[in-house]
């Protein structure tokens, strides 16, 4: 299951791709740049969500290990 950051990051990245393509179609370098910017922000937010998930899984694994001792 995706966490909030992963979901929002993915949605921002998709929106950025759409905006970049729309800018390309109408010939607007400003819209293309804004789309690229959204993609970068989306990837960063998704990366944060991925890191949070990794920490959550690692913490759970450590707790399981400690309970077995």
C-alpha positions as CSV (number, residue, x, y, z in Angstrom):
1,X,0.0,0.0,0.0
2,X,1.3,3.5,-0.9
3,X,1.6,6.1,1.8
4,X,0.4,9.7,1.4
5,X,3.8,11.0,0.1
6,X,4.1,8.2,-2.5
7,X,0.6,8.8,-3.8
8,X,0.8,12.6,-3.9
9,X,4.3,12.4,-5.5
10,X,3.1,10.1,-8.2
11,X,0.1,12.3,-8.9
12,X,2.3,15.4,-9.2
13,X,4.7,13.6,-11.5
14,X,1.8,12.5,-13.8
15,X,0.3,16.0,-13.7
16,X,3.8,17.5,-14.6
17,X,4.1,15.1,-17.6
18,X,0.7,16.2,-18.8
19,X,1.5,19.8,-18.4
20,X,4.9,19.4,-20.1
21,X,3.2,17.7,-23.1
22,X,0.4,20.3,-23.3
23,X,3.1,23.0,-23.3
24,X,4.9,21.2,-26.1
25,X,1.7,20.9,-28.1
26,X,0.8,24.6,-27.8
27,X,4.5,25.8,-28.1
28,X,4.7,27.2,-24.6
29,X,8.2,26.8,-23.1
30,X,6.8,28.3,-19.8
31,X,4.3,25.5,-19.4
32,X,6.9,22.9,-20.4
33,X,9.2,24.2,-17.7
34,X,6.4,24.2,-15.1
35,X,5.6,20.6,-16.1
36,X,9.2,19.6,-15.6
37,X,9.3,21.3,-12.3
38,X,6.2,19.4,-11.1
39,X,7.8,16.2,-12.2
40,X,10.9,16.9,-10.1
41,X,8.8,17.8,-7.1
42,X,6.7,14.8,-7.5
43,X,9.7,12.5,-7.8
44,X,11.2,14.0,-4.6
45,X,7.9,13.6,-2.7
46,X,7.6,10.0,-3.9
47,X,11.2,9.4,-2.8
48,X,10.4,10.7,0.7
49,X,7.5,8.4,0.8
50,X,9.6,5.5,-0.3
51,X,12.1,6.3,2.5
52,X,9.4,6.5,5.1
53,X,8.2,3.0,4.0
54,X,11.7,1.6,4.2
55,X,12.1,3.0,7.7
56,X,8.7,1.6,8.7
57,X,9.6,-1.8,7.4
58,X,13.0,-1.8,9.1
59,X,11.5,-0.7,12.4
60,X,9.0,-3.5,12.2
61,X,11.7,-6.0,11.4
62,X,13.8,-4.9,14.4
63,X,10.9,-5.1,16.7
64,X,10.0,-8.6,15.5
65,X,13.7,-9.7,16.0
66,X,13.8,-8.2,19.5
67,X,10.5,-10.0,20.5
68,X,12.1,-13.3,19.4
69,X,15.1,-12.8,21.7
